[in-house]
Amino acid sequence: MATKYAGVDLSYANDDVDYIALKAGAIKDYKVKFAMLRLGHGTTKDKLFDKHYNGCKAAGIYVGVYHWTYAITPAEARREAEWAVKELANYNIDYPAALDFEDDNILNKGLSKAQYTAICKAYLDTMYAANYYPMLYCNPNVIDNYINLKELPYELWLAQYTSEGFQRDFGQGMWQFTVAGNPTLDYGKVGAVEGVKGQCDCNWAYTGYAAKILKLGLNKPIVRYGVTGTKTVDQNNLNEVEAQLKALGFEVTTEKI
């Protein structure tokens, strides 16, 4: 049996969670290891993000995030990703930071596959450049009809509610496979997730992301410093020193003294 880890999604819709019970519970006999928390939509933070984050952390549940995008251009996607980076700066995220790409108002814009792919890539590239472990969340319809998945060099979190063995194989690192507690979408026959009142999306992760991300040193905000300095040189050495500083990435100005 392939290694897999059980997890849930939590958002504003899950307003009654017993995090200790969730940690002690199981999905199909697999102990709950992680929760993917809705960071927000667009540039608006999920109203229960902090509650879920603090509760999961206190209970020993690994935490990842997903961010529902409204971007219809790469520039908007970058701005949303920059907002996410700023929001996450004071949190310790163990699992991937996923782009949730599924909004009908975006998909109905009639953009080309290349354009939709560019939107996803702009967001994911921005998160990666900020030292996060990005992941794309979408369903098979999006993959088949809206994006060029092979042009996105990031892991996939597949959203497909179906029975084990009937899921599409895109090489996904995570699979959202059922809606526990839903009378028609609980294909996994989970029934309920202990500690979560009402319906709850359930996931399998096929990688121990917490250990992997820790080893890679990711999901830590990059701290940047502005460095300035002065150096007095003879005219004969000026060009050489300027070239050395520019090669190091400095913006160089000179002043005769």
N, C-alpha and C positions, 0 to 999 in steps of 0.2 A: 504494500500500500504506500502510495506516494506521501511524503511528508506534507502535512497541511496544518494550518493554525486557524482557529475559529475567531471570528470577530463580528461586531455589529456596527451599524451606523447610528449616530445620535444627532438630533437637531432640535430646532424649536418645536417640532411635532412630538418630541418625547419629553413631556414636562413632568413625568413621575417616574424617576429611576432610583432604585436602590442599588448603588454602585457596589457595595459589599456583597450583596446577593448576586449581582451580575458577575463579579469576579469568581464567586464560588460556583456559579452555574456552568452549564455546558450546552453545546449545540451538537446534536447527533453524537453524543458521548465524547466530544472534544471540548476541553475546558476553554472558556472564553479568555483569550489572550490580549485582544486589542479592540479599540473602538475608533472608527473614523468619524471625526466630528465635523459638522458643517461650520466652516469658518464664517461664511457669509455668502451674499449674492451681490455681484457687481462690486460696489465699494461700501456695502452696508453689512455690518457685522451681525451674525446670528445672535439673537437675544439670549439664548441659553448656552452660548459657547463657553463662557467662563464657568458656569455652573457645571457643565459636563466635564470640562477640563479638570477643574479642581476635584470633582468627585472621582473621576477615573484615576487621576494621579494618586489620590489618597488611598484608593483601593488596590493600587498596584496593577492597573490595567494600562497597557501601552496605548499611546495616543498618536493618531495620524489626523490629517485634515483633508477636507474637500471644499472646493470653492466654485460655486455656480457662476458661470460667466454670462455676461450680457454683451460681450464685445462683438462688434461686427467689422472691425478692422484690426490689423496687427498693432497699430498704435494704441487703440483702446485696450487690447489684450495686455500690452506691456504695462499700461497704467494700472490695470487691475492687479497684475502680478506685483507691481511695486507697492501697491496698497497692502497686498497680502504679506509681503516681506516685512513691511513696517509693523503690521499688526502682530506678526509672529515673533517679533524681536525679543519679547519678554516671556516667551513660552518655551518649554523643553519638549519638542516634538520628536517622538520615537519612530513613527512610521512615515510613509511618504506623504507629500503634499500634492494632492490630486487636483487637476483641472476637471471640473464637471461640465462636459460639453454635450448638452442635450436639449437646450431650450428651443421650443418650437418657434418662438419669435425670431430666433437667429436662423434656424434651418429653413424657415419660410422666406428668407430674403432672396433666395434664388441665386446665391453666389456659386461660383465654380468650385470644384473639388480643390483646385490649387489655392483659391482664396480662403476657403475654410481651413485647409491645412496650414496655411500661413498664419491664421489667427491662433490656432493651437500651438504652433511652433514658437510664435512670439512669446506667448505666455510661459510655456515650458522652458524655453531658453532663458528667459529672464529669471525664473526661479532657480534654475541650475547655476546661472552666473552668480546668484546671491548665496550659493552654497547649500541649497536645499536639494532634497531627493524628489524630483518631480515625477508624476505619474498621470496618465490620461485615463479618465473615466468616461466610458460611453457604451452604447449598445451596438449590436450587430448591424442594425439599420444605418446608423451613422457611419460605421466602418465601410459598409457596402456601397453607400450612396452619396456620402458627403465629404469624406476625407481620404487622403492617400496615406494609410497607416505606415507603410514602409518608409515614408519620408520623415517620420517622427521617431527619432532614436531614443525613445523612452519607454518604460514599461507600461503595460496596459492593465487597467482594472476593468474587467468586462462586466457589464450589467446585462444579465440574461436570466430571467426566471424560468428555470426548466429543471427537469429531473437529472440526477447524476448520470453522466454518460451521453446526454443529449446536448450538452453545451457545445458551442462552436469553439474551434481551436485556433486561436490567434497567437499562441505562445504567451497568454496572459499570466501575469504574476499574481493577480488576485481575481476572484470571481464573486460577484454579488449574485447569489443563486436563488434566493427565496425571500418572501415577505412573511415572516412568522406572524401568526395571528390573523392573516388575511384569508377569508374563506375561499378565494379563487386563485390567489397568487402564491400560496404556500406550497410550491412544488417540492420543496425539501421535506415537507411534512414535519416541520419543527414543532408546530403547534403554538408554542409560546417560548419566550426567552425569560428565564428567571431573573427577576429584578427590574424588568422593563414592563410597564403597564401598557397594554395596547399592542399595536402592530410594530414590527421592528425588522428592518432589512438585515440580512445575515450574509456573511462573507467567508470565503476560504482564502487564505494567503498561502502561497506555495513556497515562500521564503521567510526565514526569520528576520524580518526587516529591522527590528530593533538592534539586533547584534550587528547586522550588516552595515547599517547607517552609522552606528557608533564606531565601528572599525574604520569606516571611510572618513570619519570626522565631519560628516554632513549634518544638516539641520541646525547649524550654529551660525548665527548672524556674523557677517564679516565686519570687523571693527576697522575703520579706516582713519588714518591720521594725515594731516597736512604738514609737510616738512619743508621748511625754508632755511636757508643758510647764506652766508656771505663768505667770499674768499677773494683775497687780493692777489693778483697775478701780474707779471710783467706783460707788456704788449706782445712780446715774442711768443708767449705761451697761451695767449688769450684764445685763439682758435682751437687749440688742442683741448683746453679745459672745457670750453663751451661744448665741443663735440662729445666729450666724455659725459657731461651732465645730461645732455639731450639723449644720449644712448641709455641712460638710467631712467628716462621718463620725466626729467625735470623740465619745467618751463623756465627758460634762461633769459634774464635781462642783464645788461651790462651798463655800467656808469663809470665814466672817467673821474678819478679822484686826484 
